[in-house]
Amino acid sequence: MPGVKLDAVLPSIVDKIVKKLPVSKIMRWGDGESQFVRPVHGLVLMHGRHVVSGTVLGVPAGNTTNGHRFMGAASIRLPNADEYEAKLLKDGRVVADFATRKSEIEKQLQAEAGRQKASLGDYQDLLDEVTALVEFPAVYAGQFDASFLEVPHECLILTMRQNQKYFPLFSPDGKLLPKFLIVSNMRVDDPRPIVGGNERVIRPRLEDARFFFNQDRKVRLDTRVPQLAKVVFHNKLGSQLERTERIKLLAGEIARALGVDTMVAERAAELCKADLLTGMVGEFPELQGVMGRYYALHDGEQREVADAIEQHYRPRFAGDKLPEGPLASAVALADKLDSLAGLFSIKELPTGDKDPFGLRRAALGVVRIVVENQLPLSLKDLVDSAFGPFRGKPQTDLKMFFTERMRSYFLERGYSANEVEAVLSLNPVAIALIPKQLEAVRAFSALPEAASLAAANKRIANILRQAESKGESFADVDVSALKEPAEISLFEALQTAARSAKPLFDSGDFAGYLKAFASLKSPVDSFFDAVMVLTDDKKLRENRLALLTDMRKAMNRFSDISKLAA
């Protein structure tokens, strides 16, 4: 293929790349047709000393750029492309590289926080955002009236971080201080005007938060519940009030299964969505549940109720904290299961990378709550109960969806694909036991007998599948019909192993249970060497198939060992 000049291809390549940028909102400017996140006034395209000719977004390329709006040179000519970063920093007062700028901001933040004898809390997301907003960063400290600390700290923190892009400061014991850090785009000798201006700006924001908090507390949460009838959850699934009633029934049922107070769980579920109608949550939707807890405590509700209201949204994202205790877990599970069952019942399923209702997150939340909180709940029973209000709707899709989420969850926790498949292929319902079962499978895999027994199990599965496809039927082993020494030996070894394994399984020692069958390696190998299973003698064939069935049932009580040979 013949070569082409850079000038002929680079502008079109840049144009295509710009159009593929993940920009949620674009705009036009002037009388042109170009579209971008902001108006584009200049374009530099260079290769060494050569200026690449061409146009991108309606702007012709050149070798001149602009510096900082107030502190740098208005026009900076670049003799060489390699000088871009250094010239911008020296003449333009612009730190061009994102990583360098971020590192500089973080260094200044930590230094100023240290001077204030404070810490920054969780600040990485805001740091990324602020890094993209400034060119020549400088960090200054501001403060606000301590009387605002009577407002829930979550509200103040969100106001500072989200609205103003300020970094709140915390005392060594984690309490919010009436101080904050500003990342300014101006480095000046006297920052007092900048600090004073930001302190004036934040005050009305904090006043708004205090106003919403005081106004919301004038109306009890339980009196807001009937108004949820005016809030649509989904046009095919009714209002938030109807959804709240479903969550209440389901939470009570789960609480009963967990042996906790159903009335307390139902009260928390009844109130869990009421804060959606408050002014504070209307201003900051991220505070759903958080404000419900504050308002419930103000109304005199039990602390368990208030805590469950806040925690029923957990986990909100990967790695988030889980609801604490069985009562909060019951309400959280009910909330997520109702969403899953309802939306699956109307075929609102995730597709590809699109999941507008967060169903993958909800399903993973259910798995995490049950598994990590070690709740003695059946996944099948949970799904059946969640589908109660949607009778007649198929549940298979949701059960398969849960299996996929569990597969991903346990793979991410470091288990191998074969180990996970060995356990999940049997469709376990007591999913809180899966980690112990996976550890048992892993321990079994490390035994010297494991590979041979896994291969034997795979062979047995194929033989039984072949027999069943031909309509073969076989019941219990007839001991008197055992003829070959190898099959008699296998039968006796299986009986001995099963007797020693049963109490181990009953006590939850899954690793010990599987290891008890390691002794079968030699008799199994001898059996397949010396015995023809699918013999022409019908009675003998059926008896041997029954023996293999007993072995497969015994060894694969909670995991399919044959999957380890895959």
N, C-alpha and C positions, 0 to 999 in steps of 0.2 A: 504494500500500500504506500503510495507516494506521501511524503511529508507535506505539512502545510505550515504557514507562518503563524506564530502565536497570535498576532493581531487578528487573524481571521477566525479564531475559535474561542479565545479567552473571554471576550465580552458575553458571548452567548452562553458559555459555561457558567459564568458568574450569575447571569440573569436567571438561568434555570435553578441554580442553588438558592438564590434569594427567594424565588417563588415557592420553594419547598420548605422554607423555614416555618416552624410551628407557631405561626402568629394567629391568635384567636380573633383579633379585630384589625382590619386594615382600613386605610383611608386614601382618598385622592386629595391633591392640592393644586391650586391654581387652575388653569384651564386645560391641563394635560390629562392623559389617561392612565398614567403610572399609579401604582398602588403599593403602599408599604405601611409599616406600623407608624412611621412618622415621615414628614416631608424630608426628602433627600436633597441636599444643597451642593454636595461635592463628591467626587469619585476619584480615587487614586488607583491606577493600574500600571504597575511598573515591573520590568524585569531587568535587574541591574540598573544601568543608567538609562535604559530605553523606556520611554513612555509608550505603553500599549494603547493604540488608538481604538476607539469604540465608545458605545453608549450603553449605560445600564440605568433603568428606571428614568429614562429621559435626560440623564445628566452625562455630558461628555467626560471622558477620562482625562486626567492631567497628572501633574506631579506636585500639586499644591494642596495642602491641607490646612486646617484651622486648629488653633490651640484652645486652651481654657477660655471660656467666655469673658472672664474678668481678669484673670491672672496671667494669661499667656498671650503670645503674639497672635494677632488676628489672621496672619497669613504666613505659612511656613513652607518654603520651597525645599523639595527633597532632591538633592543631586543624585542619590543612589537609593534603591529600595532597601538596602541593608541598614540605612541610617534612620529608617522610619521611627523605630521605638526610641532611640536615643535623642533624636531631634524633637520629638513630641515632648519628652520629659524635660529636656533642657530649655527649649524655647517656648513650648506650649503649655508647660505645667500640666501634663496629662500622663498618667501611668497607663500605658496602652494595654499591657498584658493583664488579663483578668486574674490569673492566679497570683501574680505579683501584687496586684492591687488588693486582692482578698487577704493575702498574707500580711500586708502592711496595715490594713484596717484591724485585723484580729490582734496584731501585736500592740497597736495603740489602744484597743478596747481593753485588753488584759492589763496593760500598764496603768490605764486610768482607773479601772476597777480596783486594782491593787492600791492606788493612792486613796481611793474612797473606802478602803477596807471592806470591800464588798465582792460579790461574785455575780456572774452574768446569767446563771441558770442555763436553760436550753435555748441556744441562740443561733445555731448553724443555719437554719432555713432563712432567718432574717439576714444573716450575714451574706448569704448568696444574693439575696434580693438587693440589699444596700450596695453591694459591690458593683452591681449593674447600674446603679443610679448616680454614682459619683466618678469623677475623673482624677481628682487630686485630693484625697481624703485627709480630713483632720478630725480627731475625736475630742469633744468637749463635754463637760459634766454640767447637768442642770438639776433643778429640784422643783418639787411642788409642795403645796400645803399638806402637812401631815394629817389634817382632818379628813382628807379624802380616803385615808386608809380604813375608814369605817365601812366603805363600800367593799364588797367581795373582791379579793385581790385578783381573781381570774378576770374580772371585768376591767380593772385598771391595766393589767398586763396586756390584755387583748387590745385595749384602746391605744396604748403606747406602741405596741409592736405593729398592729395592723393599720391603724389610721395614720400614725405619725412616723413610723419606722424608727422609733427610739428603742434603745436597749435598757429595759428595767434593771435595777440593781437589787441584790438580795443580801441580807445579813448572813453571817456564817451558819446560822441555824435554819436558813432557807426562807426567812420571812421577808416580804417585800419592804423595801426602804422607800422613803419619799424622794428618791433620786433616780436619775436616768442619764444615759449617755447618748449624745447626738453625733452622728457621722455627718460632718459638714463637707461641702465641696469647696470650702475656702480655708486656706491656711493663713491666719492673720496673727499679728503680734498681740492684739487686744481682742479676745473673743467675746468680751462682755456684751456687745450689741447682738451678736449671734445667739448667745445663750439666753439673754433677756427676751429676745423675740420668740424663741422656742418655748420659753417658760410661759409667756403670755398666750401662745397658741394652744398649749396643752390644757390650760385651765378650763376653758369652756367645754373641751372634750370630756374632762373628768367631771365637770358639773352635769353634763348630760347623763353620764353613767350614774351619778348619785341621784339625779331626778328619776330616771327609770326605776332604779332600785327602790326608792321611797314610794313611788306611785304604785308599783307592782304589788308591794306588800299590803296595800289597802284592800286588796281583793283576795279572798282565800282561793287556794288552788281548786278545792272541790267544787266551788261555785263556777269555776271556769269550764269544768268537764262537759256540761251539756252544750256549751258553745262549740265544742269540737264537731258537732253535727254540721256546722257550716264550713268546715275545712275538708276539702276533698283529698282523700288518700290516693285513690285511683278511680277513674270513671267506671271501671268494671268491678271494683271491689268496695265501693262505698266511701263513707266519710271516715275521718279519724276517730269519731265516736264509735262507729261500728267496729273499727279495727281495735280500739281500746277494749271494747267488750269481749272480742275474741281473745285478745292477749290476757285479759283478766281470767277467763275460764281456763285457758291453757296453763297460765302461771300457777293457778291453784292445783291443777292436776299434776304438774311437775313437782310442786312443793310437797304434795301428798306422797308422791313416789320417793322423795328425798327425806321424808319424815320431819318436815318443818311446818310451822304454823301456816296453814292455807289462807286464813283470814288476813294475816299480815301481808302475805305475798299478793293476794288479790287486791288489797288496799293500795299497795305500791303500784301494781299494774294499772289500777283505775286512775291514778294520778300521774302516771309516768309521762303522758303527752300533754298535760295541762299547761306546762310552761311555754308551749308553742304559741300561746295566746298572750304572752306577756310582752311588755314594751322592750325589756332588755334582750330577750331572745329574738324579737323582731329586728332589733338593731344588730345583734351579734348571734346569728344562727349557730355558730360554733359552741355557744354556751347552753345548748339544749341539754337538759339533765342536770348540769351544774347548777343553774339557777333554780330548777325544780327542787333540788335538795335544800338550798337556802330558804326558799319560800315555804317548803313543807315544815322545816324546823321552826320557822317563824309562826306557822299556823298551829304548832303544838303537836304535830304528827310524831309518831315514834321514830327514834333515830334509825332503826332498821328500815322503816319505810322510806325515810329521806335518803339513806345511803343507796337503797335499791333503785330509787328514781334516778340518781346520778349515774350509777354503775350499769344500768340496763343497756346503755349504748356500747359498752365495752365488749370486745376490743374494737376500737374505731378504725385501726389500721394495723398493718403487720408489725408485730413486736409490741403492741400496746398492752397495757395492764389488763388483767382479767377481772371480772366481778369477784368480790371477796365474799366467800361463804355461800352456803346452799340457797339462801333466800334470794339474794341478789342474782345468783346464777339462774334461778328458776325464772325470774322476770326477764333477764337478758335472753335466755333461751327461747322463751315464749315470743318475745319481740321478733327475733330473727327467724324463728320457724314459721311464724304467721306470714311474714313477708315472703319467705321462700315458697310455702305451700300456696298462698294466694296467687302470687305471680306465676308460678308454674302451672296452676290450674287454668290460667287464661293464656298460657303459651307465651308469656313475656320472658323469654329465655335469653341468656347471654349468647352472643354470636361472635366468634373470632376474638378480637381484642375489645369488642364493645360490650359493656356491662353497665348500662345507664342506671340500674337500680341497685348496683353493688351486691348482686347475689353471690358472686364468688367470695367476696369478703364476709358476707353473712354466713355462708356455709362453713367457711374456714373458722369463723368465730364460734359456731356451734361445736365443731370438732375440738378446737382448743379449750373451750370451757369444760367440756365433758372429760377430755383426756387429761389436761393439765391440772384440773381441780379434782380429778379422780372421783367423778360422780357415778354412782351405781345405776346408770340409766341405759335402757335399750334404745339404740338408734331407730330401730324399726318401730318401737312403741311411740317414740317422739314424733316420727313422721306420720304415723297413723293418727295420732291425736291432733296434730297440726292440720291434717286434711279433714278433720271432723266437720267443720262448717262448709267444706267444699265437697260434699259427698258426691260420689259418682265420677269424680275426676281421677284420672290415672296418676299413680304415685311412682311408677317405675322410673320415669325420667329423673325425678328428684333423688331417688335412691342411688341411681347411677351417678348423678352429679356429686353426691356426697362421697361416693367411692373414689371419684377422680380427685376431689379435694384432699381426701385422706392420703391418696397415693402421693400427691405432690408434697403434702405436709411431712410425711415420714421420710420421703426421699431427701427433703431439705434438712432433716434432722440427722442425716448421715447413714441411713440404712441403704443397703444395696437394692437394686430393682428386683432381684430374685427373692431376697428376704421379704420385701414388702408384698410381692405377688403371692408368696407362699401363704401369708396370713390373710390378705384381703380377698384372695380368690374364693375363700370359704364364706364370704359375706358376713363377717362378725357383727353381732349386734351390741355386745358389751364392749364398746370401743375404748373404754377407760383401761381395759386390760391389754390392749394392743401393744403398748410399749414393752411390757413384760414378755409378751408372746414373741415379739420381734427379737428381744434379747435372748430368749430361749432358742429361737431358730438360729441366731448367730452363734451361740455357744455350741449348738449341735453341729453346725457347719464346720467348726474347728476340730471336731473329732476325726480320727483317722478312718473310722467306719462310715463317715457321713456320705462321701461320694458314692460308695458302693450301694448304700441303702437308698439314697436319692434316686440312683439309676434303677434300682430294683422297684421302687415305688412307681417310677415312670412306666416301667415295663408292665407292672401289675395294672396300672390305670388303663393302658392300651389294651391289655388282654380282656379286662372286664368290660371296657367300652365295646370291643369287638363282639363279645358274647351277648351283651345286652342288645346290640343292633340286630342280632339274629334271633331275638326273642327268648334267649336262654333264661331259665329261672332257677334260682338256687337259694336254699334256706340255711339252716344251721349245719355245721359240720357233723357228720356221722363218724364218730371216733372208730367204730368197728369197721368202717369202709376204708380206712387209711391202710394202704398196703406197703408202699415203698418205705424203707428205713428213713430216707431223706424227708418225706412228708410227715412221718411220725415225729421225727426230730424237730421239724419246724413247728408243728402243732404244740409240742410240749414246751419248746422254748418261748413260743408266743404266749402260752398260758402263764408261764413263770414271769415273763416280763410284764404282762398286763396286770398281774396281781401286785407286783411291787410298784407299778406305775400309778395305779388308781389313787392310793392315798396322797401321792405327790400332786396329782392333778387337783384333787379335792381341796388341798391346802394352798393351791395357787402357785406351787413350785413347778412352773411350766418347763424350765430348763432341766430339772431333775426328771420330769416325766419323759421328755424326749430322750435323755441320756439312758434311761432304763431300757430303751429298745436297741441300744447300740450292740447289745449281746446277740442280736438276731443276724448280724452280718454273715457269720459262718454258716448257720443253718439255712439262710436264704440263698447264699451262693451255692451250697450243696443241693438245695431243692431244685434250682433252675438247671444245674448241671445234670441231675439224675432223673428228673421227673418231667414227663410230658403232660402239660396241663390240659390241652385241648385234644385229649384222646378220643377215639371213636366210641369207647365205652361210656354211655350217657350218664350212668350213675356215678362212675368214677370221676368223669369230667365235672359234673355238677358239684361233687364233694370237694374237689380241688379248687374250683372257683369260689366255693363258700369259704375255704380256708384263706384264700388270697383276699377275699372281701373282709374277713375278720381282721387280717393283718393291716389292710389299708385303713379300716375304720379306727383301729387302735392307734396306729402311728400318726394319723392325720386328724386327730380330734379337734385341734384348733389351728392347724396349718397344713398345707399341702406340700409335703416334703418333696414330691416329684418336681416341684417348681425350682428346686435348688439344682436340678440337673439340666435346666433349660440353657 
